Amino acid sequence: MGKLFCFLVVFATTMANRCANAQINTKWDLRSCVEFALTHNVSVRQADIQARLSAVMLKQSRMQQIPSLNLSANHGFSFGRSLDYSTNVYTDNNVMYEQLGLSTQVNIFNWNSLRNTIRSNDLNYQADMAAIDKAKNDVALNVARQYLLVLLDMEQAAVTDVQLKQSQAQYQNTRKQVDAGALPELNAAEMEAQVARDSANLIGARTQIELDKLVLKVLINLPADAIFDLEVPPVEQIPIDNILEISPVTVFELAMKSQPQIKVNSLRLMAAQRSYEAAKGKQYPSISLFGQLGSAFNSPFKSMSQVNLGDQLTPAYVLDGPDKLFVYSPVSGVVTNQKNFGQLWDGYGTQLKNNFGQGIGIGLSIPIFNNWSAKAGIERARWDIKSRELAMEQDSLQLKQDIYTAYNQALGSFHTFSARQKEVAIAERSFDLATKRFEIGAMQTIEWLTNQSNLYNARINKLIAQYDYVFKMKVLEFYKGQGIRL
């Protein structure tokens, strides 16, 4: 037994280490980040809970179509004058009683108020399900934005690292020339200062990577101390549509058909219209069918054990000639005994059987005056329709504005990226020429550093423009209903 226990412990430890190593070696791509976020993000989970609450409300409204069934049972003690159910007469004796009842009721006609309520709840449930899709889309878009930002940070850090290595190599070369007396000490000092600046820039770039990673962890609800390595796809291989082949009008038409928020608004409006019809039905008479079964039992605290009969002389008399014949009145006496607990239940089944009763009927409820609640319900439902219509109009206008803004931003990013590409090409050619002149002593160190800085800034600006263009195109693809993909 001890060997088996040790084996299980070793096996469990080994498997745990393998799982941990697998987690360490696994890199996160955009798809895995989005899938994890959709499962763990708080906003998505809250939307899911709201949909579950709507499902409960829908089920409860549907169950109102079937008859209700209620069982009642009352057990107590009566002191003073009370009704004796065994004799159906009033008595001054203290009694123990029990009443049992079973009742049912079903609404058979209410001007479709219940049916419209069910339909309204069903539409609200569908709207809440669509709201889950909206929450997922919002989370996916935010995750994609932050994911691309981290990739940009990594690219910037890589460019900065190349810059640092160039500066270090040039510093070593300059130091050799200074030591040989070919260059003044000032050149080495300037190069050493550049190495220090590039080192600081690299530290800042790597710090920014960790900060933006932390934001991404928060978005997908991953613990801050979790190992989090990202898959870095080459930005040039990220598939994007051609901005010059996209029309904002077409994107808007596709968005009106695919965006969950538009579906949510449409369903909410239809639900409000059904609620209005249900509210109108409550101001008219309703008909219900009811039935009931019942029985009762009671038992006096005291029982009659003996009856004594006799007579008593009264002052009344009748004349029989000269004689008086006095009248005697009959008298009786009852001897009672206190019952014990077991005797109180004597005849229980017999009384329930004898007192068993049934009833069935039809009820009509006519609302005459109910503190304006029916009218208020109708008014609330009417204004709710107006509110839903305005919300639909507002969201449609906002969606159109967002799409046109995204299109213009993407178009601007495309032209900016094209310009940055040309800038990098020119800066690289200029830097190559400057390096050749610097190596033969035809250029001052400060001039070479200026060319190097220009190339560095051009590359960074190109990366920023490229990632900005990619993300803006992904936003347009998102509005077209294509989802988020890298």
Contacts in CASP RR format, 6 or more apart in sequence:
PFRMAT RR
TARGET T0000
AUTHOR 0000-0000-0000
METHOD contacts of the structure
MODEL  1
MGKLFCFLVVFATTMANRCANAQINTKWDLRSCVEFALTHNVSVRQADIQ
ARLSAVMLKQSRMQQIPSLNLSANHGFSFGRSLDYSTNVYTDNNVMYEQL
GLSTQVNIFNWNSLRNTIRSNDLNYQADMAAIDKAKNDVALNVARQYLLV
LLDMEQAAVTDVQLKQSQAQYQNTRKQVDAGALPELNAAEMEAQVARDSA
NLIGARTQIELDKLVLKVLINLPADAIFDLEVPPVEQIPIDNILEISPVT
VFELAMKSQPQIKVNSLRLMAAQRSYEAAKGKQYPSISLFGQLGSAFNSP
FKSMSQVNLGDQLTPAYVLDGPDKLFVYSPVSGVVTNQKNFGQLWDGYGT
QLKNNFGQGIGIGLSIPIFNNWSAKAGIERARWDIKSRELAMEQDSLQLK
QDIYTAYNQALGSFHTFSARQKEVAIAERSFDLATKRFEIGAMQTIEWLT
NQSNLYNARINKLIAQYDYVFKMKVLEFYKGQGIRL
23 227 0 8 1.000
24 227 0 8 1.000
26 229 0 8 1.000
27 229 0 8 1.000
27 230 0 8 1.000
27 231 0 8 1.000
28 36 0 8 1.000
28 228 0 8 1.000
28 229 0 8 1.000
28 230 0 8 1.000
28 231 0 8 1.000
29 230 0 8 1.000
29 231 0 8 1.000
29 233 0 8 1.000
29 486 0 8 1.000
30 143 0 8 1.000
30 144 0 8 1.000
30 147 0 8 1.000
30 484 0 8 1.000
30 485 0 8 1.000
30 486 0 8 1.000
31 485 0 8 1.000
33 143 0 8 1.000
33 147 0 8 1.000
33 216 0 8 1.000
33 220 0 8 1.000
34 139 0 8 1.000
34 140 0 8 1.000
34 143 0 8 1.000
34 144 0 8 1.000
34 220 0 8 1.000
34 484 0 8 1.000
36 220 0 8 1.000
36 221 0 8 1.000
36 222 0 8 1.000
37 44 0 8 1.000
37 139 0 8 1.000
37 140 0 8 1.000
37 143 0 8 1.000
37 219 0 8 1.000
37 220 0 8 1.000
37 221 0 8 1.000
38 44 0 8 1.000
38 136 0 8 1.000
38 139 0 8 1.000
38 140 0 8 1.000
40 220 0 8 1.000
40 221 0 8 1.000
40 222 0 8 1.000
41 135 0 8 1.000
41 139 0 8 1.000
41 219 0 8 1.000
41 220 0 8 1.000
41 221 0 8 1.000
42 221 0 8 1.000
43 135 0 8 1.000
43 138 0 8 1.000
43 139 0 8 1.000
44 132 0 8 1.000
44 135 0 8 1.000
44 136 0 8 1.000
44 139 0 8 1.000
46 135 0 8 1.000
47 128 0 8 1.000
47 131 0 8 1.000
47 132 0 8 1.000
47 134 0 8 1.000
47 135 0 8 1.000
48 132 0 8 1.000
50 128 0 8 1.000
50 131 0 8 1.000
51 125 0 8 1.000
51 128 0 8 1.000
51 129 0 8 1.000
51 131 0 8 1.000
51 132 0 8 1.000
53 128 0 8 1.000
54 121 0 8 1.000
54 124 0 8 1.000
54 125 0 8 1.000
54 127 0 8 1.000
54 128 0 8 1.000
55 125 0 8 1.000
57 121 0 8 1.000
57 124 0 8 1.000
57 125 0 8 1.000
58 118 0 8 1.000
58 121 0 8 1.000
58 122 0 8 1.000
58 124 0 8 1.000
58 125 0 8 1.000
61 114 0 8 1.000
61 117 0 8 1.000
61 118 0 8 1.000
61 121 0 8 1.000
62 118 0 8 1.000
64 107 0 8 1.000
64 114 0 8 1.000
65 107 0 8 1.000
65 114 0 8 1.000
65 118 0 8 1.000
66 106 0 8 1.000
67 104 0 8 1.000
67 105 0 8 1.000
67 106 0 8 1.000
67 289 0 8 1.000
68 104 0 8 1.000
68 105 0 8 1.000
68 106 0 8 1.000
69 102 0 8 1.000
69 103 0 8 1.000
69 104 0 8 1.000
70 102 0 8 1.000
70 103 0 8 1.000
70 104 0 8 1.000
71 101 0 8 1.000
71 102 0 8 1.000
72 99 0 8 1.000
72 100 0 8 1.000
72 101 0 8 1.000
72 102 0 8 1.000
72 103 0 8 1.000
73 98 0 8 1.000
73 99 0 8 1.000
73 100 0 8 1.000
73 101 0 8 1.000
74 97 0 8 1.000
74 98 0 8 1.000
74 99 0 8 1.000
74 100 0 8 1.000
75 96 0 8 1.000
75 97 0 8 1.000
75 98 0 8 1.000
75 99 0 8 1.000
76 96 0 8 1.000
76 97 0 8 1.000
76 98 0 8 1.000
77 94 0 8 1.000
77 95 0 8 1.000
77 96 0 8 1.000
77 97 0 8 1.000
78 94 0 8 1.000
78 95 0 8 1.000
78 96 0 8 1.000
78 97 0 8 1.000
78 298 0 8 1.000
79 94 0 8 1.000
80 92 0 8 1.000
80 93 0 8 1.000
80 94 0 8 1.000
81 90 0 8 1.000
81 91 0 8 1.000
81 92 0 8 1.000
82 90 0 8 1.000
82 91 0 8 1.000
82 95 0 8 1.000
82 97 0 8 1.000
83 89 0 8 1.000
83 90 0 8 1.000
83 91 0 8 1.000
84 90 0 8 1.000
84 91 0 8 1.000
84 93 0 8 1.000
84 95 0 8 1.000
84 298 0 8 1.000
84 300 0 8 1.000
85 97 0 8 1.000
85 296 0 8 1.000
85 297 0 8 1.000
85 298 0 8 1.000
85 351 0 8 1.000
85 355 0 8 1.000
86 298 0 8 1.000
86 299 0 8 1.000
86 351 0 8 1.000
91 300 0 8 1.000
93 300 0 8 1.000
93 301 0 8 1.000
93 302 0 8 1.000
94 300 0 8 1.000
94 301 0 8 1.000
94 302 0 8 1.000
95 298 0 8 1.000
95 299 0 8 1.000
95 300 0 8 1.000
95 301 0 8 1.000
96 298 0 8 1.000
96 299 0 8 1.000
96 301 0 8 1.000
96 344 0 8 1.000
97 296 0 8 1.000
97 297 0 8 1.000
97 298 0 8 1.000
97 299 0 8 1.000
98 296 0 8 1.000
98 297 0 8 1.000
98 298 0 8 1.000
99 294 0 8 1.000
99 295 0 8 1.000
99 296 0 8 1.000
99 297 0 8 1.000
100 294 0 8 1.000
100 295 0 8 1.000
100 296 0 8 1.000
100 352 0 8 1.000
101 292 0 8 1.000
101 293 0 8 1.000
101 294 0 8 1.000
101 295 0 8 1.000
102 292 0 8 1.000
102 293 0 8 1.000
102 294 0 8 1.000
103 290 0 8 1.000
103 291 0 8 1.000
103 292 0 8 1.000
103 293 0 8 1.000
104 290 0 8 1.000
104 291 0 8 1.000
104 292 0 8 1.000
105 288 0 8 1.000
105 289 0 8 1.000
105 290 0 8 1.000
105 291 0 8 1.000
106 288 0 8 1.000
106 289 0 8 1.000
106 290 0 8 1.000
107 114 0 8 1.000
107 286 0 8 1.000
107 287 0 8 1.000
107 288 0 8 1.000
108 287 0 8 1.000
108 288 0 8 1.000
108 289 0 8 1.000
109 286 0 8 1.000
109 287 0 8 1.000
110 281 0 8 1.000
110 282 0 8 1.000
110 284 0 8 1.000
110 286 0 8 1.000
110 287 0 8 1.000
111 280 0 8 1.000
111 281 0 8 1.000
111 284 0 8 1.000
111 286 0 8 1.000
112 277 0 8 1.000
112 278 0 8 1.000
112 281 0 8 1.000
113 277 0 8 1.000
113 278 0 8 1.000
113 279 0 8 1.000
113 280 0 8 1.000
113 281 0 8 1.000
113 282 0 8 1.000
113 286 0 8 1.000
114 278 0 8 1.000
116 274 0 8 1.000
116 275 0 8 1.000
116 277 0 8 1.000
116 278 0 8 1.000
116 281 0 8 1.000
117 274 0 8 1.000
117 275 0 8 1.000
117 278 0 8 1.000
119 271 0 8 1.000
119 274 0 8 1.000
120 271 0 8 1.000
120 272 0 8 1.000
120 274 0 8 1.000
120 275 0 8 1.000
120 278 0 8 1.000
121 271 0 8 1.000
123 267 0 8 1.000
123 268 0 8 1.000
123 270 0 8 1.000
123 271 0 8 1.000
123 274 0 8 1.000
124 267 0 8 1.000
124 268 0 8 1.000
124 271 0 8 1.000
126 267 0 8 1.000
127 263 0 8 1.000
127 264 0 8 1.000
127 267 0 8 1.000
127 268 0 8 1.000
127 271 0 8 1.000
130 260 0 8 1.000
130 263 0 8 1.000
130 264 0 8 1.000
130 267 0 8 1.000
131 260 0 8 1.000
131 264 0 8 1.000
133 260 0 8 1.000
133 263 0 8 1.000
134 259 0 8 1.000
134 260 0 8 1.000
134 261 0 8 1.000
134 264 0 8 1.000
137 259 0 8 1.000
137 260 0 8 1.000
137 478 0 8 1.000
137 483 0 8 1.000
139 219 0 8 1.000
140 478 0 8 1.000
140 483 0 8 1.000
140 484 0 8 1.000
141 475 0 8 1.000
141 478 0 8 1.000
141 484 0 8 1.000
142 219 0 8 1.000
143 216 0 8 1.000
143 219 0 8 1.000
143 220 0 8 1.000
143 484 0 8 1.000
144 471 0 8 1.000
144 474 0 8 1.000
144 484 0 8 1.000
144 486 0 8 1.000
145 471 0 8 1.000
146 212 0 8 1.000
146 215 0 8 1.000
146 216 0 8 1.000
146 219 0 8 1.000
147 216 0 8 1.000
147 230 0 8 1.000
147 486 0 8 1.000
148 467 0 8 1.000
148 470 0 8 1.000
148 471 0 8 1.000
148 474 0 8 1.000
149 212 0 8 1.000
149 467 0 8 1.000
150 209 0 8 1.000
150 212 0 8 1.000
150 213 0 8 1.000
150 216 0 8 1.000
150 230 0 8 1.000
151 230 0 8 1.000
151 232 0 8 1.000
151 233 0 8 1.000
151 235 0 8 1.000
151 467 0 8 1.000
152 463 0 8 1.000
152 464 0 8 1.000
152 467 0 8 1.000
153 205 0 8 1.000
153 208 0 8 1.000
153 209 0 8 1.000
153 212 0 8 1.000
154 209 0 8 1.000
154 230 0 8 1.000
154 232 0 8 1.000
155 235 0 8 1.000
155 463 0 8 1.000
155 467 0 8 1.000
156 205 0 8 1.000
156 208 0 8 1.000
156 460 0 8 1.000
156 463 0 8 1.000
157 202 0 8 1.000
157 205 0 8 1.000
157 206 0 8 1.000
157 208 0 8 1.000
157 209 0 8 1.000
159 456 0 8 1.000
159 459 0 8 1.000
159 460 0 8 1.000
159 463 0 8 1.000
160 198 0 8 1.000
160 201 0 8 1.000
160 202 0 8 1.000
160 205 0 8 1.000
160 456 0 8 1.000
161 202 0 8 1.000
163 198 0 8 1.000
163 201 0 8 1.000
163 452 0 8 1.000
163 456 0 8 1.000
164 195 0 8 1.000
164 198 0 8 1.000
164 199 0 8 1.000
164 201 0 8 1.000
164 202 0 8 1.000
166 452 0 8 1.000
167 191 0 8 1.000
167 194 0 8 1.000
167 195 0 8 1.000
167 198 0 8 1.000
167 452 0 8 1.000
168 195 0 8 1.000
170 191 0 8 1.000
170 448 0 8 1.000
171 188 0 8 1.000
171 191 0 8 1.000
171 192 0 8 1.000
171 194 0 8 1.000
171 195 0 8 1.000
173 439 0 8 1.000
174 183 0 8 1.000
174 187 0 8 1.000
174 188 0 8 1.000
174 191 0 8 1.000
174 445 0 8 1.000
175 188 0 8 1.000
175 191 0 8 1.000
177 183 0 8 1.000
177 187 0 8 1.000
178 184 0 8 1.000
178 185 0 8 1.000
178 187 0 8 1.000
178 188 0 8 1.000
183 441 0 8 1.000
186 445 0 8 1.000
187 445 0 8 1.000
190 445 0 8 1.000
190 446 0 8 1.000
190 449 0 8 1.000
191 445 0 8 1.000
191 449 0 8 1.000
194 449 0 8 1.000
194 452 0 8 1.000
213 228 0 8 1.000
213 230 0 8 1.000
214 224 0 8 1.000
216 228 0 8 1.000
217 223 0 8 1.000
217 224 0 8 1.000
217 226 0 8 1.000
217 228 0 8 1.000
218 224 0 8 1.000
222 228 0 8 1.000
233 486 0 8 1.000
235 463 0 8 1.000
235 466 0 8 1.000
235 467 0 8 1.000
235 470 0 8 1.000
238 470 0 8 1.000
238 486 0 8 1.000
239 485 0 8 1.000
239 486 0 8 1.000
240 469 0 8 1.000
240 470 0 8 1.000
240 473 0 8 1.000
240 474 0 8 1.000
240 477 0 8 1.000
241 473 0 8 1.000
241 476 0 8 1.000
241 477 0 8 1.000
243 407 0 8 1.000
243 410 0 8 1.000
243 411 0 8 1.000
243 414 0 8 1.000
243 473 0 8 1.000
243 476 0 8 1.000
244 414 0 8 1.000
246 407 0 8 1.000
246 410 0 8 1.000
246 476 0 8 1.000
248 403 0 8 1.000
248 404 0 8 1.000
248 407 0 8 1.000
251 403 0 8 1.000
251 407 0 8 1.000
251 476 0 8 1.000
251 479 0 8 1.000
251 480 0 8 1.000
252 399 0 8 1.000
252 400 0 8 1.000
252 403 0 8 1.000
252 404 0 8 1.000
252 479 0 8 1.000
254 479 0 8 1.000
254 480 0 8 1.000
254 481 0 8 1.000
255 262 0 8 1.000
255 399 0 8 1.000
255 403 0 8 1.000
255 479 0 8 1.000
255 480 0 8 1.000
255 481 0 8 1.000
256 262 0 8 1.000
256 396 0 8 1.000
256 399 0 8 1.000
258 480 0 8 1.000
258 481 0 8 1.000
259 399 0 8 1.000
259 479 0 8 1.000
259 481 0 8 1.000
261 395 0 8 1.000
261 399 0 8 1.000
262 392 0 8 1.000
262 395 0 8 1.000
262 396 0 8 1.000
262 399 0 8 1.000
265 388 0 8 1.000
265 391 0 8 1.000
265 392 0 8 1.000
265 395 0 8 1.000
266 392 0 8 1.000
268 388 0 8 1.000
268 391 0 8 1.000
269 385 0 8 1.000
269 388 0 8 1.000
269 389 0 8 1.000
269 392 0 8 1.000
272 381 0 8 1.000
272 384 0 8 1.000
272 385 0 8 1.000
272 387 0 8 1.000
272 388 0 8 1.000
273 385 0 8 1.000
275 381 0 8 1.000
275 384 0 8 1.000
276 378 0 8 1.000
276 381 0 8 1.000
276 382 0 8 1.000
276 384 0 8 1.000
276 385 0 8 1.000
278 381 0 8 1.000
279 374 0 8 1.000
279 377 0 8 1.000
279 378 0 8 1.000
279 380 0 8 1.000
279 381 0 8 1.000
280 378 0 8 1.000
282 367 0 8 1.000
282 374 0 8 1.000
282 377 0 8 1.000
283 367 0 8 1.000
283 374 0 8 1.000
283 375 0 8 1.000
283 378 0 8 1.000
284 367 0 8 1.000
285 364 0 8 1.000
285 365 0 8 1.000
285 366 0 8 1.000
285 367 0 8 1.000
286 364 0 8 1.000
286 365 0 8 1.000
287 362 0 8 1.000
287 363 0 8 1.000
287 364 0 8 1.000
287 365 0 8 1.000
288 362 0 8 1.000
288 363 0 8 1.000
288 365 0 8 1.000
289 360 0 8 1.000
289 361 0 8 1.000
289 362 0 8 1.000
289 363 0 8 1.000
290 360 0 8 1.000
290 361 0 8 1.000
290 362 0 8 1.000
290 363 0 8 1.000
291 358 0 8 1.000
291 359 0 8 1.000
291 360 0 8 1.000
291 361 0 8 1.000
292 358 0 8 1.000
292 359 0 8 1.000
292 360 0 8 1.000
293 356 0 8 1.000
293 357 0 8 1.000
293 358 0 8 1.000
293 359 0 8 1.000
294 355 0 8 1.000
294 356 0 8 1.000
294 357 0 8 1.000
294 358 0 8 1.000
295 351 0 8 1.000
295 352 0 8 1.000
295 353 0 8 1.000
295 355 0 8 1.000
295 356 0 8 1.000
295 357 0 8 1.000
296 351 0 8 1.000
296 352 0 8 1.000
296 355 0 8 1.000
297 347 0 8 1.000
297 348 0 8 1.000
297 349 0 8 1.000
297 351 0 8 1.000
297 352 0 8 1.000
297 355 0 8 1.000
298 351 0 8 1.000
299 339 0 8 1.000
299 344 0 8 1.000
299 345 0 8 1.000
299 346 0 8 1.000
299 347 0 8 1.000
300 339 0 8 1.000
301 338 0 8 1.000
301 339 0 8 1.000
301 344 0 8 1.000
302 336 0 8 1.000
302 337 0 8 1.000
302 338 0 8 1.000
302 339 0 8 1.000
303 336 0 8 1.000
303 337 0 8 1.000
303 339 0 8 1.000
303 343 0 8 1.000
304 334 0 8 1.000
304 335 0 8 1.000
304 336 0 8 1.000
305 335 0 8 1.000
305 336 0 8 1.000
305 337 0 8 1.000
306 334 0 8 1.000
306 335 0 8 1.000
307 332 0 8 1.000
307 333 0 8 1.000
307 334 0 8 1.000
307 335 0 8 1.000
308 332 0 8 1.000
308 333 0 8 1.000
308 334 0 8 1.000
308 335 0 8 1.000
309 330 0 8 1.000
309 331 0 8 1.000
309 332 0 8 1.000
309 333 0 8 1.000
310 330 0 8 1.000
310 331 0 8 1.000
310 332 0 8 1.000
311 328 0 8 1.000
311 329 0 8 1.000
311 330 0 8 1.000
311 331 0 8 1.000
312 328 0 8 1.000
312 329 0 8 1.000
312 330 0 8 1.000
312 331 0 8 1.000
313 326 0 8 1.000
313 328 0 8 1.000
314 326 0 8 1.000
314 327 0 8 1.000
314 328 0 8 1.000
314 329 0 8 1.000
315 326 0 8 1.000
316 326 0 8 1.000
316 327 0 8 1.000
317 324 0 8 1.000
317 325 0 8 1.000
317 326 0 8 1.000
317 327 0 8 1.000
318 324 0 8 1.000
318 325 0 8 1.000
318 327 0 8 1.000
319 325 0 8 1.000
367 374 0 8 1.000
399 479 0 8 1.000
402 479 0 8 1.000
403 476 0 8 1.000
403 479 0 8 1.000
406 472 0 8 1.000
406 475 0 8 1.000
406 476 0 8 1.000
406 479 0 8 1.000
407 476 0 8 1.000
409 472 0 8 1.000
410 469 0 8 1.000
410 472 0 8 1.000
410 473 0 8 1.000
410 475 0 8 1.000
410 476 0 8 1.000
413 465 0 8 1.000
413 468 0 8 1.000
413 469 0 8 1.000
413 472 0 8 1.000
414 469 0 8 1.000
416 465 0 8 1.000
416 468 0 8 1.000
416 469 0 8 1.000
417 462 0 8 1.000
417 465 0 8 1.000
417 466 0 8 1.000
417 468 0 8 1.000
417 469 0 8 1.000
419 465 0 8 1.000
420 458 0 8 1.000
420 461 0 8 1.000
420 462 0 8 1.000
420 465 0 8 1.000
420 466 0 8 1.000
421 462 0 8 1.000
423 458 0 8 1.000
423 461 0 8 1.000
423 462 0 8 1.000
424 455 0 8 1.000
424 458 0 8 1.000
424 459 0 8 1.000
424 462 0 8 1.000
426 458 0 8 1.000
427 451 0 8 1.000
427 454 0 8 1.000
427 455 0 8 1.000
427 458 0 8 1.000
427 459 0 8 1.000
428 455 0 8 1.000
430 451 0 8 1.000
430 454 0 8 1.000
430 455 0 8 1.000
431 451 0 8 1.000
431 452 0 8 1.000
431 454 0 8 1.000
431 455 0 8 1.000
434 443 0 8 1.000
434 447 0 8 1.000
434 448 0 8 1.000
434 451 0 8 1.000
434 452 0 8 1.000
435 448 0 8 1.000
435 451 0 8 1.000
437 443 0 8 1.000
437 448 0 8 1.000
438 445 0 8 1.000
438 447 0 8 1.000
438 448 0 8 1.000
474 484 0 8 1.000
474 486 0 8 1.000
477 483 0 8 1.000
477 484 0 8 1.000
477 485 0 8 1.000
478 484 0 8 1.000
END
